[in-house]
Amino acid sequence: MREEEIIQVVPAQSGWFAYGRDGQGGAEFLAPVALWALVDSSAGVRRVVGLTAHGLGHVSRVEELEGFVEYRHVSQEGEGT
């Protein structure tokens, strides 16, 4: 039985991050979302998940990061002006 299959991938707009908390000390972290993927489960449920890059050619699901809590958008207002 397959878990989830990626149907489509699109680039994430700047400012999207995975927010999480380190289980040891409760330190917060933000990991940039590079791509959004539409996935289809074996039960026929479709959802969107964030993907993050690790080095060259390595991509993983943001939700698999230890301590992942939620997706957050951080406004970049005022930059470049």
C-alpha positions in Angstrom: 0.0 0.0 0.0 1.4 3.4 -1.0 1.4 6.2 1.5 1.1 9.3 -0.6 2.0 10.1 -4.2 3.1 13.6 -5.4 0.7 14.8 -8.1 2.1 18.3 -8.7 4.9 20.6 -7.4 5.0 24.4 -7.6 7.6 26.8 -6.2 6.7 28.4 -2.8 6.5 32.2 -2.6 9.1 34.0 -0.5 8.2 34.2 3.2 6.8 30.7 3.8 8.4 28.8 6.6 7.8 25.7 8.7 7.6 26.7 12.4 8.6 24.2 15.0 10.0 23.7 18.6 13.0 21.7 19.5 11.9 19.0 21.9 14.9 19.3 24.1 15.0 22.9 25.1 11.9 24.3 23.5 14.0 26.4 21.1 11.9 27.7 18.2 13.0 27.3 14.6 11.9 28.5 11.1 12.8 26.4 8.1 12.1 27.9 4.6 9.5 26.2 2.4 11.0 25.8 -1.1 8.1 24.0 -2.8 4.5 23.1 -2.3 3.4 19.6 -3.4 -0.1 18.3 -4.0 -0.2 14.7 -2.8 -2.8 12.0 -3.1 -3.1 9.3 -0.4 -4.1 5.7 -1.1 -7.4 6.6 0.4 -8.0 9.2 -2.3 -7.4 12.2 0.0 -5.5 15.1 -1.6 -3.6 17.7 0.4 -0.8 20.2 0.0 2.5 19.8 1.9 5.6 21.9 2.1 9.0 20.7 0.9 12.4 22.1 2.0 15.8 21.7 0.4 18.8 20.2 2.1 22.0 20.7 0.1 22.1 20.0 -3.6 19.4 17.6 -4.8 17.9 16.6 -1.4 14.3 17.6 -0.7 12.2 16.5 2.3 8.7 17.1 3.6 8.6 19.9 6.1 6.1 18.0 8.2 8.8 15.3 8.8 11.1 17.8 10.6 11.4 16.9 14.2 9.3 19.4 16.3 7.2 20.7 13.3 4.2 22.6 14.5 2.7 24.6 11.6 3.3 26.6 8.4 3.8 30.3 8.8 4.1 33.2 6.4 6.5 35.9 7.5 5.9 39.2 5.8 8.8 40.7 3.9 7.3 44.2 3.9 9.8 47.1 3.6 12.6 45.0 2.0 14.0 46.3 -1.2 12.4 49.7 -1.0 
